[in-house]
Amino acid sequence: MVGFYDCKFSDYHHIDESNIASNFVWTPNYASITHINKQRWIRIGNYPKLLAQTSIPQLRVANLLYDKDEFIRRLPIEEWKLFTELSGGGCLYYENKLSLHFKDTR
């Protein structure tokens, strides 16, 4: 699962946990680890204090609601838009989405 914070740093050596807000740009979702394993993205670790403030969202797969890997229930069509759909986006999906976000907010 991957989530992005609304902040930018000049490089990963300048990342300061105290300057990271606790809100994500959008609901965290699943991503392939391929772009991390192939070093397209840099693995910087994690910050336990920030992770403790983070809740894993319930995600929708078609009309099924999941909490992590646990099936919760079938959703009526009226509720589909209430839950973020599991996307499993690739690196270009997230890079484009981040590029648009920071272009629009800066």
C-alpha positions in Angstrom: 0.0 0.0 0.0 1.3 3.4 -0.8 0.2 6.9 0.3 1.6 10.3 -0.6 1.9 13.4 1.6 1.4 16.9 0.3 5.0 18.1 0.6 8.2 18.1 -1.6 11.8 18.0 -0.6 14.9 18.8 -2.8 16.2 15.2 -2.3 15.7 12.3 0.1 18.5 13.5 2.4 16.4 16.5 3.3 13.3 14.7 4.3 12.3 15.9 7.7 9.6 14.0 9.5 8.5 17.1 11.4 7.6 18.8 8.1 5.3 16.0 6.9 1.6 16.5 7.5 -0.5 13.6 8.7 -3.0 13.9 5.8 -2.5 12.2 2.5 -3.0 13.8 -0.9 -5.6 11.1 -1.6 -6.7 7.8 -0.1 -3.8 5.3 0.1 -4.1 2.5 -2.3 -2.2 -0.6 -3.5 0.8 -0.3 -5.9 3.2 -2.7 -7.4 6.5 -3.0 -5.7 8.2 -3.4 -9.0 9.1 0.3 -9.3 10.7 0.1 -5.8 12.6 -3.1 -6.4 13.9 -1.9 -9.8 15.0 1.4 -8.0 12.8 3.7 -10.1 11.5 4.9 -6.7 13.9 5.3 -3.8 13.1 3.4 -0.6 13.5 5.8 2.3 12.0 3.8 5.1 9.1 4.8 7.2 8.4 6.9 10.3 6.6 4.9 13.0 5.1 8.1 14.5 3.4 9.0 11.2 2.4 5.4 10.6 0.7 5.3 14.0 -1.5 8.2 12.9 -2.5 6.5 9.7 -5.5 4.4 9.2 -5.7 1.8 6.4 -8.8 2.7 4.3 -11.5 0.3 3.4 -11.4 -0.2 -0.3 -13.9 -1.3 -2.9 -13.2 -4.0 -5.5 -16.1 -3.8 -8.0 -19.1 -4.1 -5.6 -17.2 -5.8 -2.7 -15.9 -3.9 0.3 -12.6 -5.0 1.9 -10.8 -3.9 5.1 -7.2 -4.8 4.4 -7.5 -8.4 3.1 -10.8 -9.2 4.9 -14.0 -9.2 3.0 -16.6 -7.0 4.7 -19.7 -7.0 2.6 -21.3 -6.6 -0.8 -22.2 -3.0 -1.6 -25.4 -1.8 -3.2 -24.7 0.4 -6.2 -25.8 3.5 -4.3 -22.8 3.1 -2.0 -20.1 2.5 -4.6 -19.0 6.1 -4.7 -18.6 6.2 -0.9 -15.5 4.0 -1.1 -12.3 4.4 -3.0 -11.8 1.7 -5.6 -8.7 -0.5 -5.2 -6.6 0.6 -8.2 -3.3 -1.2 -7.9 -1.8 1.5 -10.0 1.6 1.3 -11.7 4.4 3.8 -11.3 3.3 6.0 -14.3 -0.2 6.1 -12.8 1.0 7.5 -9.5 3.7 9.7 -11.1 1.2 11.3 -13.4 -1.3 11.8 -10.6 1.3 13.4 -8.3 2.5 15.6 -11.2 -1.0 16.9 -11.7 -1.5 17.4 -8.0 1.6 19.4 -7.4 1.1 21.4 -10.7 -2.4 22.4 -9.5 -1.4 23.2 -5.9 1.8 25.1 -6.4 
